[in-house]
Amino acid sequence: MRSVCLSMLLVSACWALPFRQSGFLDFMMEDEPGSGDLGPVTESVNNPVMTAGPKCPFRCQCHLRVIQCSDLGLKTVPEDIPDDTTLLDLQNNKITEIKENDFKNLKGLHALILVNNKITVIHAKALTPLTKLQRLYLSKNMLKEVPTNMPKSLQELRIHENQITKFKKASFQGMSHMIVMELGSNPLKSAGVEANAFADLKRVSYIRIADTNITDIPKGLPNSLSELHLDGNKITKVTAESLKGLKQLAKLGLSYNAISSVENGTLANAPHLRELHLDNNDLTSVPAGLPDHKYIQVVYLHSNKIATIGTEDFCPTGFNTKKAMYSGISLFSNPVSYWEIQPVTFRCVFDRSAIQLGNYRKK
C-alpha cells in the first residue's frame, strides 16, 4: 500500500504545472479575469509536458502582457519579446542603439520604457510599427535629436536629460493626442525651441522645459495648456505676447531665471492662472496685474530684488471682485523693509500665515 501511494505522489509531481514567478506590476493584474490560467497542457514524444503560450525573454520577468527587462546590463533589445506585449520595461541597461526591427511585431504595445540607457541612435523606422503606443520614456540617454516617425497615438513623451540642442516643428507634427511632454535638461540653445514647434499639439496640457539655455518663452504655445514649467533657464523678461491665448493655463513656473520685468497685460492673457512662480529672479517690483486677476491664489516672489511693496500691489480696491483669496505669497529674501509694509496690503489673503516674509541678506 505504501509503495502505491508513493507512486501516485511521484506521478502527481511529474504532471504538476511549472512554477510561475510573480513579476512586475502583478498587483495591477491580480483581479484581471483569467490571470491565473497558465494555458492548456499538451504532450509530445520528446517532451511529455509542455505549456502553451508566449515565451519570456531570458532573465526578464513576465506577467500577462507586461515584460520587465530592467537592470540586466543588456546591450541590445531582446529578440524574443512576445507579440502581445502591452508594456515593455528596458530601463537601466546599456542599450546603445534601437534598430529597425527591434519592435516590429509589437503592434499592441502601449508603453515603452527606455530610461537610463546609452542610446545615441533610434532607427527612422524603429517606432513605426507601434501604432498603439501611448507612453514613450526616453529620458537619461544620449540622443541628439527627437526620434523621427513617432507614433501619432502618443499621449506622453519624456525625453529629458539627453543631448538635444533644438526642438523643431517637424519633431511633433501630427501629435494631436499628446497630453504630457517632459523636455527639460537638454543643452538647448538660446532659441532652442522653434516657433510654433507645438502647433499640432491640440490636447497637450503639461509641458516642462526646465534647466536649458533658452532665453525666451517659446512662441506659439498650445491654447490647451494648463501647466507650463520653464524653471532654471535664462529667460530675461515675460511679455504679454508670450502668454497670449493661454486661457486654460493654471500654473506657470518661471523660477530660477534672470527675469527683470513682467510686461503690463501679461497676466490678463492667462485669466484662469492659479499659481505663479517667479522666485529667484531679478525683479525689482511686484508684477503688474495681480490686483485685477480674479483667480490667482499662489504667488512666489522670494529671492528677487524687490525694494518696495505698495498697498495696491496684490489686492483690488473694491469688494467681491476677486473670486479666490490668496493662499500663499512668498516675499522673503528681498531688499524690502518688511516693517514698512501696511497690513491692508494683504487684505485679500485667506489667512495671515499664508504670507511668508523674512530677512534680507546681501550676498
Summary of the structure (lengths in Angstrom):
residues: 363
radius of gyration: 28.0
end to end distance: 91.6
largest distance: 99.8
contacts: 1069
relative contact order: 0.05
helix: 10%
strand: 16%
